[in-house]
Amino acid sequence: MEYKLLIDGQWVNAGAIMEVKNKYNGQTVGVLPTARREDVDTAIAAAQRARDVMADMPAYKRAEILLRTAALIRERADDLAKTIAAEAGKALKFARAEVDRAQSTFTIAGEEAKRLHGETIPLDAVPSGDGYFGFWTRRPVGVIAAISPFNFPLNLVAHKVAPAIASGNTLVLKPASSTPLVAVKLCQILQEAGLPPGAINLVVGAGGTVGEWLVTDPRVDKITFTGSPEVGQRIRNLAGMKRVTLELGSNSAVIIEPDADLDKAVPKCVAGSFAHSGQVCISVQRIFAHEDIRDEFAGRMAELAGKLRIGHPLDEATEVSSLITETEAKRIETWIGEARDAGATVLTGGGRQGATITPAILTDVPAGANLNAREAFGPVVSVNSYRTLDDAIDMVNNSDYGLQAGMYTRDLEKAFRTARAVHVGGFHINEIPAFRVDQMPYGGVKLSGTGREGPRYAVEEMTELKLITW
């Protein structure tokens, strides 16, 4: 099927045609043009022309557009889910869940559009303010460049687009080149929902060209990016005085205390480790189980992981499918081999066929091994032991990342002590770090990024305070 770019309300052809492949079997699922420099320039200019239209649009109209978008996503859920499964290699059951979340994200953003407000300032609290009245309000920043990743090609686009519209901004959207098709369909829905021409523009191409043209253009007021720390740091260096929100990597950890309910913790950790083949920013990658229960916990995880159904993403029964490329699968295979050579034990999985890796569980992985120290972004998890809770906290914090972490325990004092001590953006008690509902503040510390997503919090990132006095 042929797709086009969206610029100033028109679907247009542009540069060289690229093919989008099914990641499981390599079949072409769609073709679309890549953006040239002049296409990006035109898209930014269109967003700039539309900024006053969006900024002046009443809140109720912005809310109506967002809520109509949510309704259309619900109506077309099956087609959107199958598009995600085909282009991202995501098992259909998880693609359906992503579509459900995307409609929730637009619904929440529609509600937030009606909550933009400020507050009065007691200027007469000091003598120089006697006789003055003041208040502040929020105004949109202007043109936003939204650069989204492949792993949630609909809902992570929604987390950038929906709050931008809610707060009266305009956008140039660059979805991941490997998974752009569902973003095209979302833009079609937004047009149908009544979004004005130029309010959203869609361009596709490599980060080193299209991405950098967006980041460095002086007409762009803010950048919101989800992806790798390396690219995020480059964006920050190039952005100058632009506002920047970065949602980057992680190697999320879970602590399993001796009193944990393993009947709940084991299936949750299996799901959190291997959903979408581990290609989730908050996927469970490091598990620290107390030495008294580590072997039992790891054994039960391995037994359950071995039962996961591996197959084509469009098969309703599939639970684990391919990675985004065979290159990424080979990297995971190499990292598993490195950990084994360094003394780790592979309890289950780790075999590769093309771009697919069987779910892998390793024990006794050294702290400096890639599988512990870096973001794996694949279906692999380490289960190491600890003696004291303080040891476990130190192990969790021994990371360049700090997105989310979790803990299983029945001891309330230990739970909240750990929540205070672990250096992450979100901590979940008796839950895995992969837990996320779309209205919560979501973001990390250290190399995991800056700023927060979640419609209410993204709206704050996408608006400026304006003070008015008289």
Sequence and secondary structure as in RCSB ss.txt:
>XXXX:A:sequence
MEYKLLIDGQWVNAGAIMEVKNKYNGQTVGVLPTARREDVDTAIAAAQRARDVMADMPAYKRAEILLRTAALIRE
RADDLAKTIAAEAGKALKFARAEVDRAQSTFTIAGEEAKRLHGETIPLDAVPSGDGYFGFWTRRPVGVIAAISPF
NFPLNLVAHKVAPAIASGNTLVLKPASSTPLVAVKLCQILQEAGLPPGAINLVVGAGGTVGEWLVTDPRVDKITF
TGSPEVGQRIRNLAGMKRVTLELGSNSAVIIEPDADLDKAVPKCVAGSFAHSGQVCISVQRIFAHEDIRDEFAGR
MAELAGKLRIGHPLDEATEVSSLITETEAKRIETWIGEARDAGATVLTGGGRQGATITPAILTDVPAGANLNARE
AFGPVVSVNSYRTLDDAIDMVNNSDYGLQAGMYTRDLEKAFRTARAVHVGGFHINEIPAFRVDQMPYGGVKLSGT
GREGPRYAVEEMTELKLITW
>XXXX:A:secstr
 B  EEETTEEE  SSEEEEE TTT  EEEEEE   HHHHHHHHHHHHHHHHHHHHS HHHHHHHHHHHHHHHHH
THHHHHHHHHHHH   HHHHHHHHHHHHHHHHHHHHHGGG   EEE GGGSGGGTT  EEEEEEE  EEEEE  S
SSTTHHHHHHHHHHHHTT EEEEE  TTS HHHHHHHHHHHHTT  TTSEEE    IIIIIHHHHH TT  EEEE
ES HHHHHHHHHHHTTSEEEEE     EEEE TT  HHHHHHHHHHHHHGGGG STT   EEEEETTTHHHHHHH
HHHHHTT  B  TTSTT SB   S HHHHHHHHHHHHHHHHTT EEEE   EETTEE  EEEES  TTSHHHHS 
  SSEEEEEEESSHHHHHHHHHSSSEESEEEEE S HHHHHHHHHHS SSEEEETB TT   TTS B  EETTEE
S BSHHHHHHHTEEEEEEE 
